[in-house]
Each structure stands twice: as structure tokens, then as C-alpha cells.
């Protein structure tokens, strides 16, 4: 477990570089990320290179005993490149060109930009591939940030048609898959297919889903272009920095070509924006959600919500089932949310230990020194504008000292898995059907229910190996086919406990309906589903389970049992006594179907029997306190702005506000 920092030597006078490197080492940092935005400084004009400054900067860092992660500079193509070509800039869904003047201003399908990417990455890889200080590589920076995965230019239209032809082979097959008989949308050839934008009303959802897949594959292909070049000239690990709650490309596919995944952790900014748009957080989003109402955001305004952070940690661990890095850790105030509060004292230390608890190998702070101008002026660093230490410097030093006294954290050992899938995120956000529908929020509701019971939770893709997990939960498994159902059925037959949440089994992989739902899941779930209820935002109904009444919002599948046992029924006047929760014994295991969008407390009630049957020990934790278990130790973390008393065997009786306690077994 090591610490690092993001550093931009090109921003600062060269006489500061050697003192900076010494201070980094003195604080206890081991890694420094450089270079990801420096294309113009490296190549001021076409073919004219000025690598001497970067040579000296990397040499200085290496001489100080620091490892360098070198980024490829492709996230910020210089102005001369944009002026040289007319096919590099993206076109947004409204048909407007996205111009020069910030970053990520390129199309992944531009042949000109792919040529320039190949050229600059090859030059950098040849120059630094064997440099003893360069111990890791980062491709580009934050693919998709600022809504840059989905481009609507002619490059993308041309390549989308090629992608469709490779997938469907014949235009008749495409027409059938998309059900283009509706509204006379049938095509005579692939050359007729347009991009799914600028239509009078919404475009065909099957068309849109395939465009989302194509756009995701474009990112993956562009990344692989860089990875292949770097591997030719270097044997050091290659990564890319993903973002929290971002779903415009399939991170599982991207991770296949990387040695490790990194992600950028900004707990306060993410909380400000959390779950207020259908598919992801974004800079234009404001407001609150049912899961994170304003009063909850106020409570965690200076610490971030523990589950919102750890869900992303567990998601990124699950991409490759191996430790990840946090390459950008918030060290203070950010600049990009609607409001940007300061973190409380001790919270940067808390976030750092939380990352290690969930499987991080390295945590690097963004950035070394606050920027003196431009778009990120108000973003804090480890140091202030004048280069003097800010609050987080002391906290980073404290963590470094604590790590020096700590043995390596044991591997994670989760017995519960949550199935997360980017295509299901896309499909349900294309046709939400209920204003409150949000795939991230549903996933987080299940995750929070489990984490509040002291359970480690693996977040994995649906087709992952499942045999090591005692309980597997699959909310909104909307797109299913026979092979996926066979995979889940084998898990249950062999004794697995499967929980299926609302809106599962409704669509084929081409986004057409299963008639009736849940299609190939019917036998395993023991129900058919012919109707659903999409509730108004803020409206609550109830289900009856024995003497209990459990609330639900947003969504309800009306279950018709065929072989399943009814455990709870709806109380709504519109469908009173219809089955809401059922269970089906299957082989050595069972399948529990929860048809409605339950809240966190309701899920805990419904999941308790199945967790107990699986032999899992649960620990009801106080709000804002979380425990992450390892083989020989546990991390106890308190995100509350006050001390909290505990009555849990094996844990301390009290934990200080924003405190961290590592309990050895």
C-alpha cells in the first residue's frame, strides 16, 4: 500500500522541481503521475519536440526515489492539430460542433486523430519505455468526461454502419432485431441507417442501445490502440483512470486490455451530484434523490457518504477481481460541483484508509499544488497556491506513517455479490418509464442494505464466476438470454441463493420484450409478469408481509406465481393482494424475487432470512459507521460528524468522529 500525487511540472518554475520532489518523499509519497495534459508543451508545433523539460522533470523525480506514472497526452490535442484536420472535433446530439478551449475535444472514430494518437504515443513510448523512473503508464485521461463518449459526427455514422453490418450481417436481421416494422422504420441497406439523434420524437430504443454499445466499443478500441503501442516498448503496467458513477462505456471491456484499473475519487463533489440524472452524475445535474435527500447530503457534506464511495471502490475492484488504484483522491475543496464545501479535518485520512480497506494498492492525491489560473483554479491540492502545505499534507503524512507500521492488507473475501451491468444501465435509462428510475440508485439501495449489516460486497458482472458467493443479488437484470439464465440456474442448482430484483427478465439483448416476462427466467423465478406499475416521484405504496408493512416507490412488478411461494403481497388498491415477493426452491438453492423497489430498511427485512440461511453473520451498524472485513483484520470507519458508541462483539465500544480503527483478529 503506497501513496502518490498528481504533479504538473510544466505549470511551475523549474527551480521548484527538486524541492518539490524532496518534500514529496519526506511526506511519504512513492508515486507521481505526470504528463497527461502536456501535448502542446511536448510538441509546440507539428514535428517540433521539446522533451528536454520532461526529461529533467522525470529524472528529478527518479533521483528523489519516486516512481513515475507517465500519462499519454491525448486528452488535450493542441490547437495546431485541431486546425490541421477538419474531422477531429466531436459533434453533440444537437448537431453542434464541440470546439477547442478545454479538453477531451476529439472523436474516437476520427481517422486523423487515430493517426496522430499513434504517432505521439509511439514517440513517447520509445523515449520513456525503458526509463528506470517510469514504472507505470496511464492512457489518456477520464474517457467520457464531459459527455464525450457519444459523438454524432460523420466519422461515427460511417463506423456505426460498419459495426452494425459486422454484428447483424444482413439488413433484414437488423430490422427484425430492432422491430423496425413499427412506424415504417425498416431500412433497405446499412447505408440508410442514421445516428439516433435529431428525430422528431425519441428514436427506436433498440437503435439507441446499439449506438450506445458502438460508442462504448469505440472507446475500448481507441484505448487498445494506445495499449498495444505502449506494450511494444515497455513492460511496465498500463492503466486508465475511470470516474465514479460514470456509465457511458463498458468498463469491464476497457479493463480487459489493462493491467489494473484506476479511478478518480471525489467524495464531496460526487455526493453533491449523486443520482440526480437518469444515467450518471454530471456537471449539469443539481438537486437530490430519494436515496440521497438534501438532509442526508447535509449530514455528510464534509465527509461524503460511506456507501457512495465504497460502491465505486468495489465496482472497480470487480472489473478485474484484483486491487485497483485511486489515482486522483480529493485532498480538499473541488471546483466542479454546484456547491463545493471543504472537507472536515481528518476526512482525507479517512478516505485514504477506506480505499485501502476496499482493495486499493495506491492512493494518489490530486493535485500537488493548487492551480494559479484557468478552469480548476478553485480546486485544492496538497499545497496552496503559493506552494506552502495545505491541511491535507499533514493528513497524507499521517497515513504514510501509519502504513509504515502496518503489514499488507489481506485479500478481500466477499461472500455476497451484487450483479452490475452497463448494458442494463443503458437499456433502462433509454426507456425509464418512471421519472424516478435510476439504475445506479437501485444498485446502491441493495448495496447500502448489505453494507449496513457489516457485509463485504463484491460488485461484479452477471456472467462472472459465481460459485464462491453464498448469496448473489441481481436487481434490474433487464436484458437476459438463455446463456445468462443457464449460468444463473447452475449457480442456484448447486446451492446458491439468488435474489432477483425489479424489472428483471423483460427484454432480449436487442431490447425487444420477452412475451411474457420474465422470458427465460420464468422457470427459475417461478412467476410470469404481465403488468408493471411505474409510480410518480415521491409517491409511496406498501406491501404486506405477515404483520409487517414495507414501503416501496418508483416501480412494481406484478408477479403471477406459477411454482413460487408467495412471501408478500401488494396493498395498493390498483392491484391489492397481487404477489410482490416470492421464493422458489430450485435444486439445492433458491431464487427470491423482490418485485418492487423497496427501500434500504425494507430490503434488510426481506434479505435477512436468505442471509441467515447462507450462514452469513450480519452486524447491524449505526448509520454512517462501516466495517470492511479482511482475513485477519477489519477496518472500522466513522463518517459521522460526531463520536459513535458501538455494541458489537469484537469491535471497540466507541469510535471518534471521522475516525479510523484497524482491528486485528
LINPERA-V41027 format. One record per residue. N is the residue number from 0. RES is the residue in one letter. NEAR is the number of other C-alpha atoms within 10 Angstrom. D_LAST is the distance of its C-alpha to the last C-alpha in Angstrom with 1 decimal. Layout:
N/RES/NEAR/D_LAST ; N/RES/NEAR/D_LAST
//
This chain:
0/X/17/20.0 ; 1/X/18/23.3 ; 2/X/25/25.7 ; 3/X/30/29.3 ; 4/X/25/32.4 ; 5/X/24/35.5 ; 6/X/23/38.6 ; 7/X/19/42.4 ; 8/X/20/44.4 ; 9/X/17/47.5 ; 10/X/12/47.2 ; 11/X/14/47.4 ; 12/X/8/49.8 ; 13/X/13/49.2 ; 14/X/8/49.1 ; 15/X/11/45.8 ; 16/X/19/44.0 ; 17/X/17/43.2 ; 18/X/13/42.0 ; 19/X/19/39.9 ; 20/X/21/38.2 ; 21/X/17/37.6 ; 22/X/14/36.0 ; 23/X/24/33.8 ; 24/X/17/32.5 ; 25/X/13/32.2 ; 26/X/19/30.1 ; 27/X/20/27.6 ; 28/X/25/28.9 ; 29/X/23/29.1 ; 30/X/29/31.0 ; 31/X/28/34.3 ; 32/X/25/35.9 ; 33/X/24/39.7 ; 34/X/23/42.9 ; 35/X/22/42.4 ; 36/X/21/45.2 ; 37/X/23/47.6 ; 38/X/18/50.2 ; 39/X/18/53.2 ; 40/X/16/52.3 ; 41/X/21/51.9 ; 42/X/16/55.1 ; 43/X/15/57.4 ; 44/X/14/60.1 ; 45/X/11/60.3 ; 46/X/9/59.9 ; 47/X/9/59.7 ; 48/X/14/56.3 ; 49/X/14/54.9 ; 50/X/14/51.7 ; 51/X/9/52.2 ; 52/X/14/50.2 ; 53/X/17/47.2 ; 54/X/13/47.6 ; 55/X/15/47.4 ; 56/X/20/44.5 ; 57/X/26/42.3 ; 58/X/19/43.5 ; 59/X/19/42.6 ; 60/X/24/39.0 ; 61/X/19/38.6 ; 62/X/14/40.2 ; 63/X/20/37.6 ; 64/X/17/34.8 ; 65/X/24/33.9 ; 66/X/21/33.6 ; 67/X/27/35.9 ; 68/X/27/35.6 ; 69/X/24/39.2 ; 70/X/24/40.4 ; 71/X/26/43.5 ; 72/X/24/45.9 ; 73/X/26/47.1 ; 74/X/21/45.8 ; 75/X/21/48.7 ; 76/X/23/51.9 ; 77/X/23/54.5 ; 78/X/13/57.7 ; 79/X/13/60.0 ; 80/X/16/58.2 ; 81/X/17/58.6 ; 82/X/11/62.2 ; 83/X/11/62.7 ; 84/X/12/61.7 ; 85/X/10/62.5 ; 86/X/19/59.9 ; 87/X/24/56.6 ; 88/X/21/56.0 ; 89/X/27/54.4 ; 90/X/23/56.3 ; 91/X/16/54.6 ; 92/X/15/55.0 ; 93/X/9/58.0 ; 94/X/13/59.8 ; 95/X/11/59.3 ; 96/X/15/58.6 ; 97/X/17/55.4 ; 98/X/15/56.6 ; 99/X/16/55.7 ; 100/X/10/54.2 ; 101/X/12/50.4 ; 102/X/17/48.2 ; 103/X/26/47.5 ; 104/X/23/51.3 ; 105/X/25/51.8 ; 106/X/27/52.0 ; 107/X/28/49.8 ; 108/X/25/52.9 ; 109/X/21/55.4 ; 110/X/13/56.8 ; 111/X/17/57.8 ; 112/X/21/54.3 ; 113/X/18/52.8 ; 114/X/10/55.3 ; 115/X/15/54.5 ; 116/X/20/50.8 ; 117/X/17/51.4 ; 118/X/12/53.5 ; 119/X/19/51.2 ; 120/X/22/47.9 ; 121/X/19/49.7 ; 122/X/14/51.1 ; 123/X/19/47.7 ; 124/X/21/45.9 ; 125/X/16/48.6 ; 126/X/13/48.5 ; 127/X/18/44.7 ; 128/X/23/43.4 ; 129/X/14/43.1 ; 130/X/16/42.5 ; 131/X/12/39.7 ; 132/X/22/38.2 ; 133/X/23/38.2 ; 134/X/20/34.8 ; 135/X/21/34.7 ; 136/X/27/37.1 ; 137/X/26/37.3 ; 138/X/26/40.0 ; 139/X/24/42.0 ; 140/X/21/40.1 ; 141/X/17/38.9 ; 142/X/23/41.0 ; 143/X/18/42.5 ; 144/X/16/42.0 ; 145/X/13/45.0 ; 146/X/14/45.8 ; 147/X/22/46.9 ; 148/X/24/45.8 ; 149/X/24/48.9 ; 150/X/25/52.2 ; 151/X/23/55.6 ; 152/X/22/57.8 ; 153/X/16/60.3 ; 154/X/18/57.9 ; 155/X/24/55.4 ; 156/X/19/58.1 ; 157/X/16/59.4 ; 158/X/16/56.0 ; 159/X/24/55.0 ; 160/X/20/58.1 ; 161/X/14/57.2 ; 162/X/19/53.7 ; 163/X/18/55.1 ; 164/X/17/57.7 ; 165/X/10/55.0 ; 166/X/12/53.0 ; 167/X/14/55.8 ; 168/X/13/58.6 ; 169/X/14/61.3 ; 170/X/19/62.1 ; 171/X/16/62.8 ; 172/X/13/59.2 ; 173/X/22/58.0 ; 174/X/19/60.3 ; 175/X/13/59.1 ; 176/X/17/55.4 ; 177/X/22/55.9 ; 178/X/19/58.4 ; 179/X/17/61.0 ; 180/X/11/63.7 ; 181/X/10/62.7 ; 182/X/8/64.8 ; 183/X/8/66.7 ; 184/X/13/63.9 ; 185/X/18/64.6 ; 186/X/15/65.0 ; 187/X/12/67.6 ; 188/X/14/65.6 ; 189/X/20/62.4 ; 190/X/14/64.5 ; 191/X/11/65.0 ; 192/X/18/61.4 ; 193/X/16/60.7 ; 194/X/21/57.4 ; 195/X/20/56.1 ; 196/X/15/57.2 ; 197/X/13/60.3 ; 198/X/9/61.1 ; 199/X/6/62.9 ; 200/X/7/60.1 ; 201/X/12/56.7 ; 202/X/14/56.8 ; 203/X/18/56.0 ; 204/X/19/52.2 ; 205/X/21/52.1 ; 206/X/22/53.9 ; 207/X/20/51.5 ; 208/X/23/48.4 ; 209/X/23/49.8 ; 210/X/22/50.6 ; 211/X/22/47.0 ; 212/X/20/45.9 ; 213/X/21/48.6 ; 214/X/25/47.5 ; 215/X/22/43.9 ; 216/X/19/45.1 ; 217/X/22/47.2 ; 218/X/25/44.2 ; 219/X/22/42.5 ; 220/X/17/45.6 ; 221/X/19/46.2 ; 222/X/21/42.7 ; 223/X/17/43.2 ; 224/X/16/46.4 ; 225/X/23/44.6 ; 226/X/22/41.7 ; 227/X/13/44.3 ; 228/X/18/46.1 ; 229/X/25/43.0 ; 230/X/15/41.9 ; 231/X/12/45.4 ; 232/X/16/45.2 ; 233/X/19/41.5 ; 234/X/13/38.5 ; 235/X/16/36.0 ; 236/X/16/33.7 ; 237/X/24/35.4 ; 238/X/27/34.0 ; 239/X/24/35.4 ; 240/X/20/34.2 ; 241/X/25/34.0 ; 242/X/22/34.0 ; 243/X/21/32.1 ; 244/X/19/33.6 ; 245/X/20/36.4 ; 246/X/21/37.9 ; 247/X/24/41.3 ; 248/X/24/40.4 ; 249/X/19/38.2 ; 250/X/21/35.2 ; 251/X/19/34.2 ; 252/X/15/37.5 ; 253/X/22/37.3 ; 254/X/20/33.9 ; 255/X/14/35.3 ; 256/X/17/37.4 ; 257/X/19/34.7 ; 258/X/17/32.1 ; 259/X/21/29.6 ; 260/X/28/30.0 ; 261/X/28/29.8 ; 262/X/22/30.3 ; 263/X/21/31.6 ; 264/X/29/29.4 ; 265/X/21/31.5 ; 266/X/26/29.6 ; 267/X/27/32.4 ; 268/X/23/35.3 ; 269/X/21/33.8 ; 270/X/24/33.2 ; 271/X/26/36.8 ; 272/X/25/38.1 ; 273/X/27/35.6 ; 274/X/29/37.2 ; 275/X/21/40.8 ; 276/X/21/42.5 ; 277/X/20/42.6 ; 278/X/22/40.8 ; 279/X/21/39.0 ; 280/X/23/38.7 ; 281/X/20/41.6 ; 282/X/13/43.5 ; 283/X/12/46.1 ; 284/X/16/43.9 ; 285/X/17/43.7 ; 286/X/14/42.8 ; 287/X/19/40.0 ; 288/X/19/38.7 ; 289/X/16/37.9 ; 290/X/17/34.2 ; 291/X/20/34.3 ; 292/X/13/37.1 ; 293/X/15/38.3 ; 294/X/10/36.7 ; 295/X/14/33.2 ; 296/X/21/34.2 ; 297/X/13/35.3 ; 298/X/15/32.0 ; 299/X/22/30.1 ; 300/X/22/33.0 ; 301/X/24/31.2 ; 302/X/27/27.7 ; 303/X/25/28.3 ; 304/X/21/27.0 ; 305/X/22/23.3 ; 306/X/19/24.2 ; 307/X/20/27.3 ; 308/X/21/25.5 ; 309/X/24/22.5 ; 310/X/22/25.0 ; 311/X/21/26.8 ; 312/X/28/23.7 ; 313/X/23/22.8 ; 314/X/24/26.6 ; 315/X/32/26.9 ; 316/X/24/23.9 ; 317/X/21/25.6 ; 318/X/21/28.9 ; 319/X/18/28.0 ; 320/X/17/24.6 ; 321/X/16/23.4 ; 322/X/22/22.2 ; 323/X/28/24.9 ; 324/X/28/26.1 ; 325/X/28/27.1 ; 326/X/30/30.4 ; 327/X/23/31.6 ; 328/X/25/29.3 ; 329/X/27/31.1 ; 330/X/31/31.3 ; 331/X/27/33.6 ; 332/X/19/36.5 ; 333/X/23/37.7 ; 334/X/15/41.4 ; 335/X/17/41.7 ; 336/X/18/40.7 ; 337/X/13/43.2 ; 338/X/13/41.6 ; 339/X/18/39.3 ; 340/X/16/37.3 ; 341/X/14/35.4 ; 342/X/22/31.6 ; 343/X/15/30.3 ; 344/X/16/29.0 ; 345/X/19/25.4 ; 346/X/23/25.5 ; 347/X/26/26.1 ; 348/X/21/22.8 ; 349/X/20/21.1 ; 350/X/27/22.8 ; 351/X/24/21.9 ; 352/X/23/18.1 ; 353/X/23/18.6 ; 354/X/23/20.4 ; 355/X/22/17.7 ; 356/X/26/15.1 ; 357/X/27/17.7 ; 358/X/24/18.5 ; 359/X/25/21.0 ; 360/X/19/21.9 ; 361/X/22/24.3 ; 362/X/30/25.2 ; 363/X/27/28.8 ; 364/X/30/30.6 ; 365/X/27/34.0 ; 366/X/24/36.1 ; 367/X/26/36.7 ; 368/X/25/39.7 ; 369/X/20/41.2 ; 370/X/22/44.3 ; 371/X/15/47.6 ; 372/X/10/49.4 ; 373/X/8/49.6 ; 374/X/11/47.6 ; 375/X/13/44.2 ; 376/X/13/45.5 ; 377/X/17/43.4 ; 378/X/21/40.1 ; 379/X/25/37.9 ; 380/X/29/36.4 ; 381/X/26/34.3 ; 382/X/20/37.7 ; 383/X/17/40.7 ; 384/X/17/44.1 ; 385/X/10/45.3 ; 386/X/16/42.4 ; 387/X/10/40.8 ; 388/X/16/37.0 ; 389/X/19/36.0 ; 390/X/18/33.0 ; 391/X/23/30.6 ; 392/X/20/31.3 ; 393/X/16/29.4 ; 394/X/21/26.4 ; 395/X/25/26.4 ; 396/X/18/26.6 ; 397/X/15/23.6 ; 398/X/20/21.5 ; 399/X/21/22.8 ; 400/X/13/21.9 ; 401/X/11/18.3 ; 402/X/16/18.1 ; 403/X/12/19.6 ; 404/X/8/16.7 ; 405/X/11/14.1 ; 406/X/8/13.5 ; 407/X/11/14.6 ; 408/X/18/12.7 ; 409/X/14/12.1 ; 410/X/15/14.8 ; 411/X/20/15.0 ; 412/X/15/14.9 ; 413/X/18/17.1 ; 414/X/19/18.7 ; 415/X/22/21.3 ; 416/X/24/24.1 ; 417/X/24/26.8 ; 418/X/20/30.0 ; 419/X/23/31.7 ; 420/X/23/35.1 ; 421/X/18/37.5 ; 422/X/21/40.7 ; 423/X/22/39.8 ; 424/X/23/39.2 ; 425/X/23/42.7 ; 426/X/23/44.5 ; 427/X/24/43.4 ; 428/X/19/44.1 ; 429/X/19/47.6 ; 430/X/12/48.4 ; 431/X/17/46.1 ; 432/X/14/48.6 ; 433/X/16/46.9 ; 434/X/14/46.8 ; 435/X/22/43.2 ; 436/X/24/42.0 ; 437/X/22/39.3 ; 438/X/25/37.1 ; 439/X/20/34.4 ; 440/X/22/34.3 ; 441/X/21/34.1 ; 442/X/20/31.2 ; 443/X/19/29.4 ; 444/X/20/30.1 ; 445/X/23/28.2 ; 446/X/24/25.4 ; 447/X/25/25.1 ; 448/X/21/25.2 ; 449/X/24/22.1 ; 450/X/23/20.1 ; 451/X/23/20.9 ; 452/X/18/19.2 ; 453/X/20/15.8 ; 454/X/23/16.6 ; 455/X/23/16.5 ; 456/X/26/20.2 ; 457/X/27/21.9 ; 458/X/27/25.5 ; 459/X/24/27.8 ; 460/X/19/31.5 ; 461/X/21/33.0 ; 462/X/13/34.0 ; 463/X/12/30.6 ; 464/X/12/29.2 ; 465/X/21/27.7 ; 466/X/15/26.7 ; 467/X/14/23.0 ; 468/X/19/22.8 ; 469/X/23/22.8 ; 470/X/29/24.6 ; 471/X/27/27.0 ; 472/X/25/28.8 ; 473/X/22/32.2 ; 474/X/24/33.9 ; 475/X/24/37.4 ; 476/X/24/37.7 ; 477/X/25/41.3 ; 478/X/26/42.6 ; 479/X/23/42.3 ; 480/X/15/44.2 ; 481/X/12/44.3 ; 482/X/11/41.9 ; 483/X/14/39.1 ; 484/X/20/39.7 ; 485/X/14/39.7 ; 486/X/15/36.3 ; 487/X/22/34.8 ; 488/X/22/36.7 ; 489/X/16/35.3 ; 490/X/25/31.8 ; 491/X/25/32.7 ; 492/X/17/34.7 ; 493/X/14/31.8 ; 494/X/18/29.7 ; 495/X/25/28.5 ; 496/X/25/28.4 ; 497/X/27/30.5 ; 498/X/20/31.3 ; 499/X/22/34.4 ; 500/X/26/35.3 ; 501/X/24/38.8 ; 502/X/24/41.4 ; 503/X/24/40.2 ; 504/X/27/42.7 ; 505/X/24/45.7 ; 506/X/23/46.8 ; 507/X/18/47.6 ; 508/X/17/46.4 ; 509/X/19/49.7 ; 510/X/24/49.1 ; 511/X/16/51.6 ; 512/X/16/50.9 ; 513/X/16/49.9 ; 514/X/14/52.6 ; 515/X/15/51.2 ; 516/X/21/47.7 ; 517/X/27/45.0 ; 518/X/23/46.9 ; 519/X/21/45.1 ; 520/X/23/42.2 ; 521/X/18/44.5 ; 522/X/17/43.8 ; 523/X/25/40.0 ; 524/X/28/40.0 ; 525/X/23/42.9 ; 526/X/25/44.8 ; 527/X/22/47.5 ; 528/X/21/47.6 ; 529/X/14/51.0 ; 530/X/12/50.5 ; 531/X/15/48.0 ; 532/X/16/48.0 ; 533/X/16/47.4 ; 534/X/19/47.1 ; 535/X/13/48.3 ; 536/X/14/45.8 ; 537/X/11/44.6 ; 538/X/9/45.9 ; 539/X/12/43.6 ; 540/X/19/44.3 ; 541/X/18/42.4 ; 542/X/24/41.4 ; 543/X/19/41.4 ; 544/X/17/38.7 ; 545/X/9/39.6 ; 546/X/6/40.0 ; 547/X/12/37.9 ; 548/X/16/39.4 ; 549/X/20/37.3 ; 550/X/20/38.8 ; 551/X/20/39.4 ; 552/X/22/41.1 ; 553/X/24/42.6 ; 554/X/22/42.8 ; 555/X/23/43.4 ; 556/X/25/44.1 ; 557/X/24/46.5 ; 558/X/29/45.3 ; 559/X/18/47.8 ; 560/X/21/46.0 ; 561/X/13/47.4 ; 562/X/17/44.9 ; 563/X/22/41.9 ; 564/X/16/41.1 ; 565/X/18/41.5 ; 566/X/17/38.6 ; 567/X/23/40.0 ; 568/X/23/43.4 ; 569/X/27/44.9 ; 570/X/19/46.6 ; 571/X/13/48.7 ; 572/X/8/52.5 ; 573/X/9/53.0 ; 574/X/12/51.0 ; 575/X/12/50.1 ; 576/X/15/48.4 ; 577/X/19/47.8 ; 578/X/24/44.4 ; 579/X/26/41.6 ; 580/X/26/38.5 ; 581/X/23/38.8 ; 582/X/24/36.8 ; 583/X/22/38.0 ; 584/X/19/36.7 ; 585/X/21/37.2 ; 586/X/14/36.5 ; 587/X/12/33.1 ; 588/X/20/31.8 ; 589/X/24/33.1 ; 590/X/26/34.2 ; 591/X/25/33.9 ; 592/X/29/36.5 ; 593/X/27/36.2 ; 594/X/28/39.6 ; 595/X/26/39.4 ; 596/X/24/37.7 ; 597/X/26/35.3 ; 598/X/19/33.5 ; 599/X/19/29.7 ; 600/X/16/29.7 ; 601/X/17/32.1 ; 602/X/19/30.0 ; 603/X/19/26.9 ; 604/X/13/29.3 ; 605/X/18/30.7 ; 606/X/19/27.4 ; 607/X/15/25.6 ; 608/X/11/27.3 ; 609/X/18/26.8 ; 610/X/18/23.1 ; 611/X/11/22.8 ; 612/X/11/25.1 ; 613/X/18/22.9 ; 614/X/12/20.0 ; 615/X/15/17.9 ; 616/X/10/15.8 ; 617/X/15/17.1 ; 618/X/17/16.2 ; 619/X/17/19.5 ; 620/X/16/18.8 ; 621/X/15/21.4 ; 622/X/12/23.9 ; 623/X/20/23.0 ; 624/X/23/19.2 ; 625/X/25/17.1 ; 626/X/25/13.5 ; 627/X/22/12.9 ; 628/X/22/10.1 ; 629/X/21/9.4 ; 630/X/12/8.4 ; 631/X/11/5.3 ; 632/X/15/5.3 ; 633/X/20/7.8 ; 634/X/20/11.1 ; 635/X/22/12.8 ; 636/X/25/16.6 ; 637/X/25/19.6 ; 638/X/26/23.0 ; 639/X/23/25.0 ; 640/X/17/27.5 ; 641/X/12/26.3 ; 642/X/14/23.4 ; 643/X/19/21.6 ; 644/X/12/20.4 ; 645/X/14/17.6 ; 646/X/13/17.4 ; 647/X/11/14.2 ; 648/X/8/11.9 ; 649/X/10/8.4 ; 650/X/17/10.1 ; 651/X/13/12.5 ; 652/X/11/16.0 ; 653/X/12/17.7 ; 654/X/20/17.7 ; 655/X/16/20.8 ; 656/X/19/23.2 ; 657/X/25/22.5 ; 658/X/21/19.2 ; 659/X/21/16.2 ; 660/X/17/12.7 ; 661/X/17/9.8 ; 662/X/16/6.5 ; 663/X/12/3.8 ; 664/X/9/0.0
//
